[in-house]
Amino acid sequence: MDKNSDVYVKKQWFIKSNLGKLEDFYEFDTRKILGSGTYGNVYKAKKKDSKIVRAVKQIPKSKVKNAERFKREIEIMRTLDHPNIIKLYETFEDERNIYLVME
């Protein structure tokens, strides 16, 4: 490898798409909604190992009309890094819902 070669690290390489269950990693109460919108509800969650508080957006798959477009939007969120745009930390998926773990 050339000593003058540039090394690039992309933020999206570190945003995980977890295969496990959200409940294995986070504690949250679905009765306490922080907010709701067109696609789903947002809940306050606490990471079990570090106790860091995050927002988890629960999106029912039945509300996603165009799956490919939705996947592209998630990929765009993975690449964004700006102080005025909410950060996406990781995603989870089960049979009925997609969960976005955000700041």
C-alpha positions in Angstrom: 0.0 0.0 0.0 1.3 3.5 -0.9 2.2 5.7 2.1 0.3 8.6 0.5 -2.9 6.7 0.0 -6.0 8.3 1.5 -8.2 6.3 3.9 -11.9 7.0 3.9 -14.2 6.1 6.8 -17.9 6.6 6.3 -20.3 7.2 9.1 -22.9 4.7 7.8 -20.4 1.9 8.2 -21.0 2.2 12.0 -24.8 2.3 12.0 -26.0 -1.2 12.7 -29.0 -3.0 11.3 -29.6 -5.4 14.2 -30.9 -8.8 13.6 -31.8 -9.3 17.3 -34.9 -8.1 19.1 -35.2 -4.5 20.2 -36.2 -5.6 23.7 -32.9 -7.4 24.1 -31.0 -4.1 23.9 -33.5 -1.4 25.1 -36.0 -0.9 27.9 -39.0 1.2 26.9 -42.7 1.5 27.7 -45.0 1.5 24.7 -47.7 3.2 26.8 -45.6 6.4 27.1 -45.6 8.0 23.6 -43.2 11.0 23.2 -44.8 11.8 19.8 -46.6 10.4 16.9 -46.7 11.1 13.2 -47.9 9.8 9.8 -45.8 6.7 10.0 -45.7 5.8 13.7 -45.0 6.6 17.3 -41.8 7.7 19.1 -40.9 6.3 22.5 -38.2 7.1 25.1 -35.9 4.1 25.5 -32.8 3.3 27.6 -30.0 1.1 26.3 -29.6 -1.8 28.8 -25.8 -2.0 28.8 -24.9 1.7 28.9 -28.2 3.3 30.2 -27.9 5.9 27.4 -31.4 7.4 26.6 -32.5 7.3 22.9 -35.7 7.9 21.0 -37.1 4.9 19.2 -39.5 5.4 16.3 -41.8 2.4 15.7 -43.1 2.2 12.2 -45.6 -0.4 11.3 -44.7 -2.1 8.0 -48.3 -1.9 6.9 -47.9 1.9 6.7 -44.9 1.7 4.4 -46.4 1.9 0.9 -43.1 1.8 -1.1 -40.6 -0.4 0.6 -37.7 0.4 -1.8 -38.2 4.2 -1.3 -38.3 3.7 2.5 -35.1 1.7 2.4 -33.4 4.5 0.4 -34.6 7.1 3.0 -33.0 5.0 5.8 -29.8 4.8 3.8 -29.8 8.6 3.4 -30.3 9.0 7.1 -27.3 6.8 7.7 -25.1 9.1 5.7 -26.2 12.4 7.2 -24.0 14.0 9.8 -25.2 17.6 10.7 -25.9 19.2 14.0 -29.4 20.3 12.9 -30.4 16.8 11.6 -31.4 14.0 14.0 -28.8 11.2 14.1 -29.8 7.6 13.4 -27.8 5.2 15.6 -29.3 1.8 14.7 -32.3 0.0 13.3 -34.3 -3.1 14.2 -37.0 -5.0 12.4 -39.5 -7.7 13.4 -42.5 -9.2 11.6 -44.7 -6.2 12.0 -42.5 -3.1 12.7 -39.3 -1.3 11.8 -37.6 0.5 14.7 -35.3 3.5 14.2 -33.1 4.3 17.2 -32.2 8.0 17.1 -30.8 10.6 19.4 
